[in-house]
Amino acid sequence: MAVLEVKDLHVEVEDEEQQTRKEILKGVNLTMKTGEIHAHHGT
């Protein structure tokens, strides 16, 4: 069985116009096995 595993994922985006950065993912962990479907949504 294949597995995709992500540990402690952090993602930051940059607003070049305002010259600011914002962390949008903070330490996300995810494990997916064959046949699983995951969706993530935020505001």
C-alpha positions as CSV (number, residue, x, y, z in Angstrom):
1,M,0.0,0.0,0.0
2,A,1.4,3.4,-1.0
3,V,1.5,6.2,1.5
4,L,1.9,10.0,1.2
5,E,3.0,11.6,4.4
6,V,3.6,15.3,5.1
7,K,4.9,16.4,8.5
8,D,5.1,19.9,10.0
9,L,4.3,21.8,6.7
10,H,4.6,25.6,6.9
11,V,3.6,27.8,4.0
12,E,4.0,31.6,3.7
13,V,2.7,34.0,1.1
14,E,4.1,37.4,0.2
15,D,2.2,40.5,-0.8
16,E,4.7,42.2,-3.0
17,E,2.6,45.4,-3.2
18,Q,2.5,45.9,0.6
19,Q,5.8,44.1,1.1
20,T,4.3,41.9,3.8
21,R,4.4,38.1,4.4
22,K,1.7,35.9,6.0
23,E,2.0,32.3,7.2
24,I,-1.1,30.5,5.9
25,L,-0.2,26.9,7.0
26,K,1.3,26.3,10.5
27,G,2.6,22.9,11.2
28,V,0.2,20.8,9.2
29,N,0.6,17.0,9.3
30,L,-1.2,14.7,6.8
31,T,-1.0,11.0,6.0
32,M,-2.9,9.6,3.0
33,K,-3.1,6.0,2.0
34,T,-4.0,4.6,-1.4
35,G,-7.6,5.3,-2.3
36,E,-8.1,8.1,0.2
37,I,-9.2,11.6,-0.9
38,H,-8.6,14.7,1.2
39,A,-9.6,18.3,0.7
40,H,-8.6,21.3,2.8
41,H,-10.3,24.6,2.8
42,G,-9.7,27.8,4.8
43,T,-10.7,31.4,4.9
